[in-house]
Amino acid sequence: MTTPDRPADLLPVDPDLLRGLLRRQASTVTVVTAVARHPEPTDPGRDAGPARAGFTATSFTSVSLTPPLVSFCLGVTSSSWPVLDRAEHVAVHLLGADQTGVARIFATSGIDRFAAHRAWTPGPFGVPLLDGVLARLLCRVVRRVPAGDHVLVIAEPLALGPGPDGDPLVYHRGGYTTARTRVPV
């Protein structure tokens, strides 16, 4: 029944309905990488060294140009969260249309993602930098905002690395696609 408070096409929100609706929104695919020192050495007297993390994210967006700020979200149950929670710096990599394999590796749980994808080098602050991406931003984390079962990470770009020009990898309707067909604005 339609009422002034609720039109006929609006339904109560539940997680499955929300997930299905949000699959209709196309998002660019990025990989976020970070490094943080282990909180305590595993062997007394030895430095535990850095812990790396990398994950595929479709929540990347620009926030502000002045000052420059970007953001992305990560679930608090993600295996990458313990590193992201302590990381001072991150790198955001914009993937090209031909990089579905990279996106899949960094979206796979239970593997050493950096061993599975060897095309990276340590960058400033020890942050892993992926090779062959459309662009990358080296950022300083400025704020972590709890948001339900995720954390919104706001970061300030410190350095940019434009890669080769090309079409971006896009996530839409639960799968990877491209934005090769241009539509006039």
Phi and psi in degrees as a GROMACS rama.xvg file:
@    title "Ramachandran Plot"
@    xaxis  label "Phi"
@    yaxis  label "Psi"
@TYPE xy
-86.7006  132.374  THR-2
-128.022  164.785  THR-3
-60.6497  -27.5151  PRO-4
-82.1117  -22.4444  ASP-5
-145.959  102.004  ARG-6
-61.7532  157.607  PRO-7
-59.4637  -28.8381  ALA-8
-89.1717  2.46665  ASP-9
-100.566  131.446  LEU-10
-116.014  157.339  LEU-11
-61.7438  146.505  PRO-12
-81.3701  130.366  VAL-13
-136.257  158.368  ASP-14
-56.3489  -40.9427  PRO-15
-68.0118  -41.7217  ASP-16
-65.3421  -42.6246  LEU-17
-63.1924  -46.1597  LEU-18
-59.0471  -45.3614  ARG-19
-63.1958  -40.9274  GLY-20
-66.8019  -42.4455  LEU-21
-69.1454  -20.7782  LEU-22
-64.5482  -17.9451  ARG-23
-76.2438  -16.3869  ARG-24
-87.5954  125.853  GLN-25
-80.6546  139.309  ALA-26
-134.754  143.883  SER-27
-70.3785  152.63  THR-28
-103.447  129.048  VAL-29
-127.475  161.044  THR-30
-119.785  127.782  VAL-31
-103.864  131.522  VAL-32
-121.818  152.027  THR-33
-154.439  164.641  ALA-34
-141.318  143.077  VAL-35
-147.634  150.563  ALA-36
-74.9498  144.111  ARG-37
-60.3815  144.053  HIS-38
-64.0342  -32.8987  PRO-39
-143.939  143.333  GLU-40
-63.3338  144.213  PRO-41
-76.282  -22.6795  THR-42
-124.319  118.22  ASP-43
-52.2987  137.586  PRO-44
88.2457  -6.37249  GLY-45
-121.227  141.419  ARG-46
-73.7559  130.13  ASP-47
-72.4565  -14.3576  ALA-48
76.6694  -178.712  GLY-49
-80.3185  153.145  PRO-50
-110.105  128.051  ALA-51
-100.833  152.568  ARG-52
-144.539  150.261  ALA-53
-154.026  140.467  GLY-54
-151.833  152.941  PHE-55
-82.1148  133.486  THR-56
-133.451  137.268  ALA-57
-112.921  9.36895  THR-58
-100.247  9.16607  SER-59
-67.3043  136.643  PHE-60
-155.537  156.491  THR-61
-79.7757  145.574  SER-62
-111.625  -46.3799  VAL-63
-154.096  145.404  SER-64
-92.5145  -30.0906  LEU-65
-133.081  99.9888  THR-66
-74.1208  159.911  PRO-67
-68.2911  123.969  PRO-68
-144.241  142.238  LEU-69
-129.766  168.623  VAL-70
-147.918  161.803  SER-71
-156.945  164.601  PHE-72
-118.518  153.191  CYS-73
-145.209  136.249  LEU-74
-68.6835  140.789  GLY-75
-72.3952  -13.1736  VAL-76
-93.9201  -0.0693038  THR-77
-65.8739  145.335  SER-78
-65.1319  -19.0244  SER-79
-83.5271  -16.9526  SER-80
-59.5428  -43.4296  TRP-81
-56.4261  -36.0905  PRO-82
-73.8893  -46.4682  VAL-83
-61.2503  -32.2336  LEU-84
-63.6643  -27.8101  ASP-85
-107.233  -11.7228  ARG-86
-68.908  136.778  ALA-87
-92.2162  -24.0356  GLU-88
-134.776  150.46  HIS-89
-139.775  162.826  VAL-90
-124.527  134.942  ALA-91
-109.692  124.878  VAL-92
-113.192  121.36  HIS-93
-86.5115  118.765  LEU-94
-85.2893  147.015  LEU-95
-88.1759  166.301  GLY-96
-57.563  -25.5506  ALA-97
-92.0882  11.893  ASP-98
-111.945  35.5406  GLN-99
-62.3763  -33.7784  THR-100
-61.9937  -41.2221  GLY-101
-63.6699  -45.7804  VAL-102
-59.1047  -42.6085  ALA-103
-66.2705  -41.9025  ARG-104
-59.7844  -47.7118  ILE-105
-78.5693  -4.72981  PHE-106
-99.3632  -5.51388  ALA-107
-88.0507  128.355  THR-108
-85.524  154.758  SER-109
78.9329  13.4933  GLY-110
-126.328  161.973  ILE-111
-83.3455  99.0672  ASP-112
-63.6749  -32.0469  ARG-113
-78.244  -22.6973  PHE-114
-78.2306  -35.6315  ALA-115
-72.1203  -30.7494  ALA-116
-121.156  99.3088  HIS-117
-88.1264  -2.99861  ARG-118
-85.6802  69.6795  ALA-119
-153.021  160.083  TRP-120
-136.988  154.027  THR-121
-70.5647  131.926  PRO-122
-106.641  -164.478  GLY-123
-53.8931  143.965  PRO-124
64.2906  10.713  PHE-125
80.5201  4.94365  GLY-126
-70.1317  127.996  VAL-127
-64.2844  132.069  PRO-128
-114.568  121.862  LEU-129
-79.4167  143.054  LEU-130
-87.407  154.064  ASP-131
73.2695  18.527  GLY-132
-90.3968  163.086  VAL-133
-65.2258  -35.5418  LEU-134
-166.346  158.851  ALA-135
-143.751  148.337  ARG-136
-124  122.893  LEU-137
-90.3057  124.153  LEU-138
-129.434  154.836  CYS-139
-102.342  128.269  ARG-140
-70.1009  125.801  VAL-141
-108.789  -22.4466  VAL-142
-162.832  144.65  ARG-143
-121.005  122.687  ARG-144
-116.023  113.814  VAL-145
-59.7989  136.043  PRO-146
-146.056  87.506  ALA-147
63.9611  -126.929  GLY-148
-89.9629  12.1094  ASP-149
-125.588  171.735  HIS-150
-126.413  131.215  VAL-151
-87.382  120.259  LEU-152
-103.003  123.671  VAL-153
-107.345  130.026  ILE-154
-135.759  149.47  ALA-155
-101.616  117.251  GLU-156
-63.4079  129.074  PRO-157
-103.177  -30.6693  LEU-158
-151.771  147.166  ALA-159
-118.416  145.904  LEU-160
-131.15  89.0001  GLY-161
-70.1541  130.999  PRO-162
-98.1325  -158.068  GLY-163
-67.6487  144.909  PRO-164
-70.3814  143.243  ASP-165
179.3  179.77  GLY-166
-80.4584  141.542  ASP-167
-79.2307  156.724  PRO-168
-81.6391  135.076  LEU-169
-124.609  143.034  VAL-170
-107.315  123.49  TYR-171
-153.268  134.542  HIS-172
53.8808  38.9235  ARG-173
80.1185  12.1701  GLY-174
-149.572  172.041  GLY-175
-89.8206  143.258  TYR-176
-151.064  -171.173  THR-177
-130.199  171.582  THR-178
-117.062  49.9202  ALA-179
-73.2318  -27.9818  ARG-180
-86.1199  119.549  THR-181
-90.3605  138.099  ARG-182
-116.752  128.57  VAL-183
-58.4029  142.669  PRO-184
